[in-house]
Amino acid sequence: MVLEEKVTGEEFTLQAFSDGRRIVPMPLVQDHKRAFEGDKGHNTGGMGSYSAEDHLLPFVTTSDRERAVASMQSTIDALAAEGMPYRGVLYGQFMLTADGPKIIEFNARFGDPEAMNVLPLLESDFADVCQGIASGDLSRKECEFRRAATVCKYVVPVGYGLASKAGVPIKVDEEGGSRSGAELFYAAVNEEGGRILTTSSRAVAVVGIDSSIDAAERQCERALRFVSGEDIYVRHDIGKHEVIQRKVERVRALRK
Ligand code: GLY
């Protein structure tokens, strides 16, 4: 029996809706846990994430994805066989290793920030999907995701994850952000006397959505100009072509 195993590779996230018997997978996403650019520094809840227009990732093949989906489906099957069918959202964190995808953890929820990559792409009625989950039958519900890429970058207080500079005012020009085509989501902020103040956690997420990762990344950066303030930090490297290419090369070398 394996108690502990070190796994090396690239992490990716697969989220799925489960009606207790079958799962409906969502587009793959890659989160960035490290605080600083170049995947340096301490671990955080996630500084940003991206997804690709083909719903895979540039370093994940169709067969890798199928293996990850099969692991999640067999988990759902095992729970049902034990009389505990799981209805809800299943979050699977995988490491893509030289031997294919390995499960790191499951969560009974959406990922944060990964939810913000997939939900804006959901073309079906979310309430209808939830109805299918709750009634234990998703088979007759439509669950379609738009073929678009997304790049999400979190605006966080300086020191986030260690000693955040909380209580700092930030300015969010929501109209400007929307005009750029991106989505803006407030996270952990307080509103006081008409001002938006940071807390110790992530403040605002900006999500670019376009036909390719490159275009979504550029859109996200344009929208980020509409969020300003002192003592805030963003990992601008997330979703950049050269950063993703390094991941592709790394996985290529691992597979050899
Ligand atoms: N993005 C990591 C998590 O939601 O657990």
Boltz pocket constraint, residues with backbone or C-beta under 6 A from the ligand:
constraints:
  - pocket:
      binder: B
      contacts: [[A, 31], [A, 45], [A, 46], [A, 107], [A, 110], [A, 111], [A, 112], [A, 113], [A, 114]]
      max_distance: 6.0
